[in-house]
């Protein structure tokens, strides 16, 4: 059973930056396409950034140009660098396998990101 642990969230002012990390219990990132998701109160969980096995990235229009997904296979870690944060980015952020490619694993607890105006 894959375990995912997200960290790095916090409270930041609009325009600020945060770097999220997602560590896995095994060497899974080199053989699975990964993604970051977010879920705001009362809304469905949405995919915001993805990275393929080869490292190709893709972003939701709402974060394009501001967020950057990356991974370090040796450290079993996926990152999400978030710049130019906006209040509408406030949500709990999760990482998991890219659900467009395969069924997600059990979800971790996520990490809360709160952006004040």
TAMO-V624826 format. One line per field, one symbol per residue. phi: phi as a letter, one per 40 degrees, with the letter a starting at -180 (. if undefined). psi: psi as a letter, one per 30 degrees, with the letter a starting at -180 (. if undefined). A space follows every 50 residues. Layout:
# TAMO-V624826
phi: ???
psi: ???
This chain:
# TAMO-V624826
phi: .cbbbcahcibacdgcbabcbbbbcacbccbbcbabbabcdgbccbcbab acdchcbabcdcbdgbbbcaabcccfbbbbcbbfcbdcccacbbbacccc bacccdcccgbcbbbcc
psi: kkkkjklflakllkfalljkkjklfaifffgkkllklljlkgllkkkfkl klefgklkkkeffkfekkklljefghkkljkjlhkleffklkklllljff elklakkaflkkkkjk.
